[in-house]
């Protein structure tokens, strides 16, 4: 319990006969340590935490070695890694419980789990990219790989003959057609679901969510049945672009809908309170505020569509020469070129396949960078150029408001003589 000590203290300005004031002093209990009153550090590297992690890792490794080598008939690298990690988590929780309370132990344990998951995903990404670049190192240094097509190259020709120019051009044309279709339709549909909210909004959202898990082969068969079999158009890059847009459209709609929901409602309410119609509010307030998020939605859709192979195979066919006309003739894309090259038993063709995969990853990185530059920064984060533009617009608005508030001469105002009194007959 706390000790309440009351000691008299004279009032500063009170009279001699005034009653004495009391001051209450609350003392800290003696049985509560000072460490419990200190704030727990949430970041940084602490020596004790590092030692706990190293000790738990050593415990997990030694326990797995004993179980898989001597004590139990266990085998396999996957099981060894799983047992090591589980014992590591248990040992780390035990070591943390010796120094911290329950919430701190759970916090540190979840931090280790999340860092482990992030490290695993990053390692997988580095492994995939590194393996692709390493296997494609034989084809990437050759200039003909980027400037020639496979029209005059056979499966037995060396890497110094032929290239993937036709596949790179075909991928760019197909993804450009798909983006031209999906960006306006996807953002308009997201605006309809989020801002307009018509009577069919629930039905449209259900269809979009169902199409998100649509297999790529089904999208290719849909375009193949309608565009080629029913309408009798030939296989072309345009048909492949339409098939890719079917895959990209639900991704862009769903991501854009989520982004538009994050726009603060007071912005739209303020715009409508000033008398702006709904379309002007969406165009000048909602879309600029969510521009960076919409760019991310386009990036997600592009990542889904640029790597599709089966829709391109069904709708665009296969070509070995450059075809820049998306409306006529077969056209090849980079994913389909990778699939075709890797199937070959010849080492040179396999090297071309991994080189094409490396170029595809580079192309995706370039498209992502362009989309991020177009999307700009987040709401309220202006660059120097945008800040200067906003300052100039603010100065123009101030000048315009000052000009509106300035007194203007009127035709019906009474005229005055030089002495300052109204002329005769103008008082009436």
KOLPAZA-764773 format. One record per residue: residue in one letter; x, y, z of N, C-alpha, C in turn. Coordinates in pm, whole numbers, plus 50000, padded with zeros to 5 digits. Example, Ala and Ser with C-alpha at 12.3 -4.5 7.8 and 13.67 -1.06 7.14 Angstrom:
BEGIN
a513194943150780512304955050780513204967050780 s512854977550708513674989450714512905000350787 
END
This chain:
BEGIN
x500844988150000500005000050000500885012450000 x500295023149950501015035849946500855043050077 x501895050550113501885058550235501465072550203 x500455077450272499955091050253500465099350368 x501335108550339501915117250441501355131050423 x500765136250527500195149650523501045158550610 x501595168850549502375178350627501885192250597 x501815200850700501245214150681502165222750596 x501505231450522502225241150439501435253950440 x502085265050470501405277950479501075282950341 x499905289350332499505295050204500405306850172 x500705309550047501645320150013501165333950051 x499885336650031499385350150053498295350350158 x498165340050235497075339650333497465347350458 x496475350850539496715357950665497225348250769 x497645353650883498225345050986497215335651046 x495925340251054494905331951113494205322951013 x494695322350887494045313950786494355299450812 x493465290250778493725276050800494875271150715 x495625261850768496805256650697496375247050585 x497095247650473496815238750360497595225850376 x497135215450311497785202250321498295197850185 x499405191150182500015185750059500095170650073 x499585163649973499565148949975500715143849891 x501565136349950502725130449881502485115449869 x502525110349746502325096149719503675089849696 x504055080849782505325073949769505165060849691 x506215057549616506205045149539506355033449635 x505595022949619505745011349706507155005649700 x507635001149811509004996149817509164982649747 x508044975149734508164961849676508084961649525 x507854973449459507774973949314509134978149260 x509794970049178511124973749128511024985149026 x512144992149010512175003148915512134998248771 x512594985948746512614980748609511214979248552 x510214976848640508844975148591508244988348546 x508844999548589508305012548552508945017948426 x509995011748379510655016648258509895011848135 x509945020148032509295016447905510125005847834 x509434996747773510094986047700510484990947561 x511734988747523512214993047392511564984547283 x511064991247179510374984447071511224982546947 x512394988446943513244987246825514704987146864 x515574985246762516994985046787517514971146817 x518814970146821519494957446848519964957446993 x519524947747070519884946347210520784934047223 x521824935447304522784924547320522124911947375 x521244913647473520584901947530519704894747430 x518994902347346518134895947245518964888347143 x520104894047104520974887147007521514874147066 x521934874547191522434862447255521344851947270 x520114856347300519004846847309518744840047175 x518804847747067518564841946934519664832046899 x520914835846925522014826646893521944813946978 x521614815547105521504803647189520354794747148 x519204800647112518064792647066518364785746934 x519084792746844519444786546716520384774646738 x521354776246828522254765046857521504753346919 x520544756447006519734745847067518924738246963 x518294745546874517494739046770518334730546678 x519534735446640520394727746550520904715146617 x521334716346742521854704446812520754694146837 x519554698846871518454689446893518074682046765 x518054689246654517734682746527518824672846487 x520084676146514521164666646483521044653946566 x520684655346692520504643546775519324635146730 x518204641646697517014634146657517214627246523 x517844633946428517984628346294519214619546280 x520144620446374521354612646361521454600846453 x520884601746576521134591346674519874586346744 x519014595446789517924591646878516684586646806 x516414591446685515164587946617515464584546471 x514684575546411514894571946269514274582246175 x514744594346181514214605046098515224608345989 x514704613245876515564616845763514844627145678 x515614633345590515044643145499515424657445537 x515834665545441516224679345473515054688045516 x513854685745457512704693845494512294691445640 x512264678845682511944675945821513004681145915 x514284680345874515374685645957515204700645978 x514864708045872514674722445885513464725645971 x512374718045956511164720746034511414718246183 x512074707046217512364704046358513304714546417 x514304718546341515234728846389514514741846420 x513614745846332512934758546352511964757846470 x511244746946484510304745746595511024745446730 x512124738046738512894737846863513494751546889 x513914758546784514444772146799513404781546859 x512164780746810511114789346864510824786147011 x510774773347044510504769547182511634774047274 x512884772247232514014776547316514064791547329 x513754798747222513774813347228512684818547321 x511494812547316510434816747408510814813947553 x511484802747578511904799547714512964809347764 x513924812847680514954822347720514384836247744 x513424840347662512814853547682511964853947809 x511344842647844510514842347964511324843848092 x512624841448087513464843248206513704857948239 x513504866848139513794881048160512574889948146 x511554885448075510414894048045509124887148086 x508044895248085506734890048120506064884147996 x504824879848011504114873147903503934881247777 x503404893747784503244901547659504544904147586 x505634906647662506914908947597507434896347529 x507204884747590507644872147528506874869547399 x505564871647402504774869647280505174879447171 x505454891947211505874901847113507194897947047 x508174893847125509464889847069509344877046985 x508504867947028508334855646952507684858346816 x506654866746812506024870046685506954878246596 x507804886446657508784893846577509744884346507 x510194874246578511104864446517510394856546408 x509134853046429508384845546326508204854046200 x507864866746217507664875246100508974877846027 x510054880046101511344881746036511774869045964 x511464857646019511794845045952511014843445823 x509724846945826508914845945703509414855645596 x509744868045638510264877745541511594873145484 x512464867745568513744862645518513584850945423 x512614842145453512364830745364511864835245227 x510934844745226510424849645098511494857045019 x512274865245088513354872345018514394862644965 x514694852345040515664842344993515134834944870 x513834831744871513244825144754513304834144631 x513034847144651513114856444538514524857544484 x515494858844574516894859644530517314846744461 x516844835444510517194822644449516644821544307 x515394825444289514774824544156515474833944057 x515674846444099516314856044010517754852143981 x518484848044085519874844044063520004831743977 x519144821843998519214809743916518904812743770 x517904821643746517554825043608518694832443539 x519294841943610520404849343551521624840343529 x521864831143620523014822243606522844812743488 x521634807443470521414798343357521344805743225 x520984818443228520924826143104522174833943073 x523244831743151524484839243129525134836142995 x524824824542935525404821042806524784828842691 x523524832942706522844839742596522844854942611 x522844860042733522714874442753523884882642699 x525134878142704526224886742653526234888642502 x525504880842425525534881742280524544892342232 x525024901242145524164911942094523074906942002 x523334896141928522324890941837521114885541912 x521294882242040520164877142119519074887542134 x519424900442126518444911242140518064917742007 x518784914741900518544921641773518044912441662 x518024899341682517594890041577516404881941624 x515714876041527514644866641558515094852441524 x514174843141535514494829041514514094824141375 x513924833141280513474828941148514544820741076 x515804824341093516894817541023517714808741116 x517244806641239517984798641336517234785641362 x518004774841367517444761841395517794757141534 x517264745741574517554740741709518994736841731 x519724733841623521124729541637522104740941618 x521634752941586522514764341566523034769441700 x524214775241703524744780641829523994793141873 x524384797941991523694809542047524004822241967 x525094822141893525454833941815524524836141697 x523574827341675522594828641567521204829041630 x520394838941587519024840041636518914848241764 x517684851841796517424859941914515954860241948 x515584869742033514204870542084513574884142055 x514004890641947513414903641915511924902541890 x511494892241819510074890541788509264888041915 x509844880942014509124878442138509014891042225 x510074898942229510014911442308508994921142248 x509024922542115508064931542051506634926442070 x506444913442058505104907842077504584909942219 x505434908042320504994910342458504614924842482 x505404934142429505084948342447503764951942381 x503534946742261502284949842190501094943842265 x501204931442308500094924942379499774931942510 x500794935142588500524941442717500034955742698 x500454962542589499924975842562498434975242528 x498034965342448496614963642416495824960342542 x496354951442624495654947742747495514959642842 x496564967742857496484979442944495514989842889 x495494991542756494565001042697493114997042720 x492854984142734491494979342760491174979442909 x492104974942991491784972543132491874985043220 x492764994343189492915006043278491635014343281 x491085018843166489835026643177488655018543228 x488525006043182487394997843228487524994443377 x488734990943420488924987143559488694998643656 x489255010343626489085021843716487635026743712 x487015026643593485605030843585484705021343663 x484965008443655484164998943732484395000643881 x485635003343922485895005644065485205018344114 x485175028744032484445040944069482955038244080 x482425029943991481005026343999480695018744128 x481585009444164481355001544286481515009844412 x482385019944410482725027044532482015040344543 x481835047544434481285061044440479815061644396 x479495054744286478115055244238477195046244318 x477625033744338476885024044418475445022344367 x475355018244240474055015844182473415003044233 x472294999644173471534988044220472234974944186 x473134975244086473824962844047475234962244105 x475554970844200476914971144253477274958044324 x476354952644402476624940244472476834928644374 x476034928144269476174917544169477504918744094 x477864930944057479124933043985480314929544074 x480274933144202481374929844293481504914644310 x480384907644313480444893044325481064886844201 x480704891844083481284886643959482784889443953 x483184901443996484614904943994485404895944088 x484884893544206485584884744300485654870444249 x484624866144176484674852644120485664851744004 x485774862343925486714862343813488164863643857 x488404867843981489774869044028490484855544027 x489764844844055490334831344057490114823943926 x489814831043818489574824643689490864818743633 x490874806043594492094800343534492404806943401 x493684808043373494094814843250493654807243125 x493604794143132493194786443015491734789242980 x490914792043081489514795243054489394808542982 x490174818443022490174831242952490624829642808 x491654821542786492084819042649491034811942566 x490354802042625489294795042552488124804242522 x487824813742612486724823042588487004831942467 x488194837742461488544846142345488674837642219 x489204825542233489334816842116487964813142059 x486984810542146485664806542098484904818242038 x485014830042100484234841542051484934848741937 x486224851741954486934860141858487354852341732 x487724839741749488274832041637487244822641575 x486514815141658485564805441603484254811941560 x483714821141639482414827041607482554838941513 x483454848341546483624860241462484584858041346 x485294846841342486164842941231487324852741210 x487854858141316489084866041306490284856641320 x491404859941256492564850941265493264852441400 x494124842641427494964843741546495924855541531 x496004863741634496804875941622497154880941761 x497974891341762498334897641889497164904641954 x496224909541874495034915941930494204906042009 x494014893941956493264883842029493994880042159 x495324879042153496074875942275495964887342376 x495984899842328495814911142420494454911142487 x493424907342413492094906342473492034895242577 x492674883942547492684873042644493444876942772 x494544884242755495294888942872494484899142951 x493724907542880492904917542950491814910943034 x491314899342991490334892043072490954887743204 x492234884243203492924880443326493264892543412 x493574903743351494004915543426492844923443484 x491694923143417490604931943455490104929843598 x489824917643643489344916243783490384920243886 x491674918243856492714922243951492724937443968 x492664944643857492684959343863491424964643930 x490274958743899489024963443960489044961244110 x489454949644153489444946544296490434955244372 x491644956744319492634965044388492234979744386 x491684984644276491264998644270490085001344363 x489184991844377488074993344469488564994744612 x489544986544649490094987544785490785000944806 x491505005744705492215018444717491235030044729 x490175029944651489205040944656488455041144788 x488335029844854487695029744986488525036945090 x489835038145067490725044445163490745059745151 x490095065145050490035079845037489155085445148 x489615095045225488805100445337487475105945287 x486425102645360485095107245320484905122145335 x485675128745424485495143045441485945150845319 x486845145145236487245152045114486075152845016 x485415141644994484265141844904483115150044961 x482905149345092481845157445153482125172345140 x483405176245153483745190445138483535195044994 x483905186444898483715190144757482225191344723 x481415182144772479975182944745479325194444821 x479865197944938479315209445011479585222544937 x480655223044860480945234944780480135235544651 x479315225444627478455225444509479005217944390 x480095210644406480665203144293479825190944264 x479545187944138478805175644105479645163344134 x479015151744128479695139544165480845136344069 x480645138343940481695135043846482905143943864 x482685156643897483815165643920484535162144050 x483785157844150484405153644275485285141344254 x484775131844176485565119844149486805123244067 x486655131843968487755134843876488845143443940 x488445153044022489405162644078489795159744222 x489055151244293489355148844435489715134144460 x488825125144420488995111044457490155104744380 x490155106044248491195099544168492595105344194 x492775118744203494125123644237494605119044374 x493695118044471494105113744604494565099144603 x493905090844524494235076544519495145072944402 x495865082644347496655080144227497745069844250 x498495070944359499565061344384499005047344407 x497875046144476497265033144495496735027244365 x496195035644278495735030844148496895026044063 x498035032844073499235028144002499655014444053 x499545012144182499844998944238498874988444185 x497604991944172496624982644116496974978943972 x497404988743894497824985943756499054976943755 x499974979043849501164970643858500774956143886 x499834954143978499394940444009498754933743888 x497914941243817497304935543697498314932443589 x499304941243573500344938843473501174926443508 x501474924943636502234913143678501464900243651 x500144900943661499344888943631499294886143481 x499184896343401498974894143259500224891843178 x501334897943218502514897243132503174883543135 x502884875543235503484862343244502604850943196 x501464853843136500544843443091501054836742963 x500904823642957501384816042842500244809142765 x499344802442836498294794842768497334803642687 x496894815342738496024823542650496724828042523 x498024831042531498754835242411498894823642314 x499134811642365499274800042278497984796942204 x496824799042270495544796142205495104806942109 x495454819442135494884830542058495874837141964 x497184836141990498174842841904498994833141822 x498984820341857499784810841783501254811841815 x502084807441720503534807441738504184813041612 x505154821741632505844827941519507324828141547 x508114827141441509574827841452510134840741394 x509284849041332509724861641272509014873241340 x509554885041318508984897141376507674900441305 x506624902941384505324907041332504844918941413 x504884930741353504494942941422503024946441404 x502274938141329500854940641306500034932141402 x499414938041503498674929941600497344924741549 x496904928941432495604924741382495674913241282 x496874909441240496984899241137498234891041161 x498084878041159499234869141168499564865341311 x500204853841327500584849341462501674858341521 x501734858241653502674866741726503144859141849 x504394860941883505004853841995505234863342112 x505104858242233505394865842353506574859542427 x507134866742521508284861642595507954849242679 x506834848842752506544836342826506384824242736 x505734826142621505594814842530506944810942469 x507814820842444509154817642393509954809942498 x509844813742624510534806442731510034792042737 x508714790342730508134776942736508594768342619 x508694774342502509094766742383510574763442386 x511404772842424512854770642424513274760342529 x512684761042647513104752142755512694737642728 x511644735642649511234721942616512234714742527 x513064722342456514004716142364515114709042440 x515584697642390516704690642456518064696742426 x518144706442335519424712342298519854722642402 x521114722342445521574732042546521484746542499 x521714748942371521644762642322520214768042332 x519214759842301517834764342312517444766542458 x517934757942547517634759842690518264772842740 x519474775742695520114788442733519324800242680 x518814799042558517964809842506516704811542592 x516154800242639514954801142723515214808542853 x516314805442921516624812343046517014826943020 x517654829542907517924843442872516654851242847 x515684845042780514394851642759513664853942891 x513784844642985513174846543117513814858343190 x515144859743180515814871143241515364884343178 x515204884543047514714896542980513274899643022 x512464889243041511094891343087511064897843225 x511924893143316511994899343448512454913843439 x513404916743352513844930443334512744939143275 x511984933643181510864941043123509804944143227 x509504934543313508534936943420509034947743514 x510324947643546510884957943633510774971743569 x511014972743439510894985543370509454990543370 x508514981543343507104985543344506674989843484 x507124983043587506784986843724507335000643757 x508575003443711509165016543737508395027543667 x507995025143543507215035143470505875037543538 x505215027043581503935028643651504095036043782 x505195033443854505415040643980505695055343956 x506425058543848506675072543817505395079643776 x504535072743701503255078743663502365080543784 x502385070643874501555071643994501985082644087 x503285086044088503755096844175503785092544320 x503795102644405503865100144549502465099044607 x502435096644738501175095244807500465108444825 x499245108344881498495120644904499255129745001 x499385142444962500065152245047501565152345033 x502155142644962503595142144942503905147344803 x504235160144795504465166744668505955167844642 x506315166644515507685169144476507925184344471 x509165188244445509475202544439508725209344324 x508655202544211507935208344098506445209544128 x505865199144187504445199944223504195210344331 x505145212044424504985222444525505005236344465 x505905238944370505935251944303504655254344223 x504155243744158502915245244083501735248244175 x501675241444290500605244144386500715258144443 x501955263044467502125276644519501665286944416 x501985284744288501525294144185500005294044174 x499405282344182497945281744178497325288744298 x497935287644415497405294444534497515309544520 x498625314444464498755328944443497735333944344 x497485326344238496465330544142495085331044207 x494785321044293493495321144362493375333044456 x494445336444526494405348144616494185360844539 x494855362344426494655374344344493235374844289 x492705363444250491345363444197490325366944306 x490515361744428489595365144538489705379844577 x490935385344577491095399544607490425408144501 x490505403744377489865411344270488345410844282 x487815399444329486355398644347485875407144464 x486695408344569486305416444684486545431244666 x487265435444563487565449644542486295457044501 x486095469644549484895477444509484935480944362 x483795480044298483675482944156482715494644135 x482965503244038482035514544011480725509443954 x479635515943996478305512043950477705523143867 x476905519343768476245529343683475145536843755 x474605530443861473485536543934473925543344063 x475215544444087475675551344208475515566244192 x475105573644297474925588144286476265595044264 x476295604344169477505611944140477675622844244 x478875627244265479185637644365479965648744300 x479725661444348480475672844296481865672944360 x482745681144315484095681344374484095684444521 x483085691444575483065694444718482675682544803 x482155672044740481835660044815480365658244840 x479475668044808478045666844830477375662144703 x476305654944712475605650044592475075661844510 x474975659444379474435669744290472945671444315 x472385683544283470945685844307470105676144225 x469035671544290468095662644224468475648044226 x469625644344288470035630344291469735623744422 x469235631644524468885625344650467625617144639 x466785620544545465545613144529465765600344453 
END
